[in-house]
Amino acid sequence: MHTTGAAQFVRGVRVKLAGDAVGRGILRAMRMIDGSSDNRYH
């Protein structure tokens, strides 16, 4: 087992999880903004 490969794998997983968390936060913020505008119109 190569330690460098494992380190890169762990780093990639962390980056992916961080990206997913950021993406979820953006989507949640957009959904809240869309929801408020939808509530205003309906």
DRENVEXGU-282038 format. One line per field, with one value per atom (N, C-alpha, C): residue number from 1; atom name; x, y, z. Coordinates in Angstrom, 3 decimals. Layout:
<pts>
n = c(NUM; ...)
atom = c(CA; ...)
xx = c(X; ...)
yy = c(Y; ...)
zz = c(Z; ...)
</pts>
This chain:
<pts>
n = c(1; 1; 1; 2; 2; 2; 3; 3; 3; 4; 4; 4; 5; 5; 5; 6; 6; 6; 7; 7; 7; 8; 8; 8; 9; 9; 9; 10; 10; 10; 11; 11; 11; 12; 12; 12; 13; 13; 13; 14; 14; 14; 15; 15; 15; 16; 16; 16; 17; 17; 17; 18; 18; 18; 19; 19; 19; 20; 20; 20; 21; 21; 21; 22; 22; 22; 23; 23; 23; 24; 24; 24; 25; 25; 25; 26; 26; 26; 27; 27; 27; 28; 28; 28; 29; 29; 29; 30; 30; 30; 31; 31; 31; 32; 32; 32; 33; 33; 33; 34; 34; 34; 35; 35; 35; 36; 36; 36; 37; 37; 37; 38; 38; 38; 39; 39; 39; 40; 40; 40; 41; 41; 41; 42; 42; 42)
atom = c(N; CA; C; N; CA; C; N; CA; C; N; CA; C; N; CA; C; N; CA; C; N; CA; C; N; CA; C; N; CA; C; N; CA; C; N; CA; C; N; CA; C; N; CA; C; N; CA; C; N; CA; C; N; CA; C; N; CA; C; N; CA; C; N; CA; C; N; CA; C; N; CA; C; N; CA; C; N; CA; C; N; CA; C; N; CA; C; N; CA; C; N; CA; C; N; CA; C; N; CA; C; N; CA; C; N; CA; C; N; CA; C; N; CA; C; N; CA; C; N; CA; C; N; CA; C; N; CA; C; N; CA; C; N; CA; C; N; CA; C; N; CA; C; N; CA; C)
xx = c(0.851; 0.000; 0.887; 0.624; 1.440; 0.839; 1.660; 1.167; 0.794; 1.555; 1.250; -0.108; -0.377; -1.658; -2.795; -2.597; -3.642; -3.866; -2.781; -2.906; -3.677; -3.357; -4.067; -5.532; -5.802; -7.191; -7.976; -7.400; -8.080; -8.291; -7.264; -7.377; -8.492; -8.560; -9.599; -10.981; -11.108; -12.413; -12.809; -11.823; -12.125; -12.553; -11.853; -12.196; -13.588; -13.896; -15.215; -16.304; -16.078; -17.076; -17.244; -16.134; -16.206; -16.982; -16.705; -17.413; -18.889; -19.230; -20.642; -21.329; -20.633; -21.219; -21.460; -20.484; -20.640; -21.787; -21.843; -22.916; -24.271; -24.356; -25.630; -26.018; -25.040; -25.333; -25.860; -25.233; -25.674; -27.081; -27.309; -28.634; -29.689; -29.333; -30.286; -30.595; -29.569; -29.777; -30.649; -30.367; -31.161; -32.608; -32.794; -34.144; -34.900; -34.210; -34.854; -35.268; -34.366; -34.671; -35.842; -35.802; -36.898; -38.191; -38.099; -39.295; -39.914; -39.085; -39.625; -40.301; -39.697; -40.298; -41.577; -41.571; -42.784; -43.906; -43.585; -44.611; -45.184; -44.351; -44.810; -45.819; -45.580; -46.447; -47.709; -47.600; -48.767; -49.667)
yy = c(-1.194; 0.000; 1.245; 2.137; 3.341; 4.455; 5.016; 6.077; 7.318; 7.605; 8.786; 8.609; 7.407; 7.154; 7.303; 6.773; 6.877; 8.336; 9.104; 10.524; 11.271; 10.985; 11.647; 11.238; 9.947; 9.473; 10.177; 10.234; 10.900; 12.369; 13.006; 14.422; 14.610; 13.727; 13.829; 13.666; 12.717; 12.503; 13.740; 14.325; 15.525; 16.668; 16.836; 17.915; 17.676; 16.418; 16.097; 16.386; 15.964; 16.206; 17.699; 18.447; 19.898; 20.518; 20.069; 20.597; 20.276; 19.051; 18.671; 19.535; 19.777; 20.591; 22.004; 22.552; 23.905; 23.920; 22.904; 22.831; 22.741; 21.928; 21.802; 23.135; 23.855; 25.151; 26.135; 26.152; 27.059; 26.679; 25.373; 24.924; 25.273; 25.085; 25.381; 26.874; 27.716; 29.169; 29.558; 28.976; 29.284; 28.844; 27.667; 27.147; 28.077; 28.577; 29.479; 30.770; 31.293; 32.529; 32.269; 31.145; 30.824; 30.622; 29.983; 29.739; 31.042; 32.001; 33.265; 34.014; 34.016; 34.715; 33.995; 32.645; 31.895; 32.208; 32.280; 32.571; 33.968; 34.887; 36.248; 36.267; 35.453; 35.481; 34.635; 33.568; 32.682; 33.163)
zz = c(0.000; 0.000; 0.000; -0.920; -1.032; -0.176; 0.699; 1.575; 0.761; -0.298; -1.108; -1.782; -2.280; -2.932; -1.935; -0.715; 0.308; 0.679; 0.806; 1.169; 0.079; -1.179; -2.284; -2.288; -1.994; -1.968; -0.871; 0.323; 1.449; 1.123; 0.531; 0.196; -0.836; -1.819; -2.844; -2.236; -1.293; -0.653; 0.140; 0.857; 1.659; 0.748; -0.365; -1.299; -1.860; -2.186; -2.739; -1.714; -0.458; 0.585; 0.806; 0.818; 1.003; -0.149; -1.375; -2.537; -2.460; -2.019; -1.904; -0.854; 0.282; 1.348; 0.840; 0.109; -0.435; -1.432; -2.301; -3.291; -2.627; -1.550; -0.836; -0.215; 0.344; 0.961; -0.071; -1.262; -2.326; -2.771; -2.972; -3.414; -2.362; -1.087; -0.014; -0.006; -0.172; -0.186; -1.374; -2.540; -3.731; -3.530; -2.901; -2.682; -1.728; -0.701; 0.254; -0.457; -1.313; -2.046; -2.992; -3.706; -4.626; -3.846; -2.682; -1.888; -1.411; -0.983; -0.499; -1.644; -2.827; -3.969; -4.395; -4.327; -4.694; -3.708; -2.419; -1.413; -1.645; -2.096; -2.323; -3.480; -4.514; -5.692; -5.509; -4.690; -4.557; -3.428)
</pts>
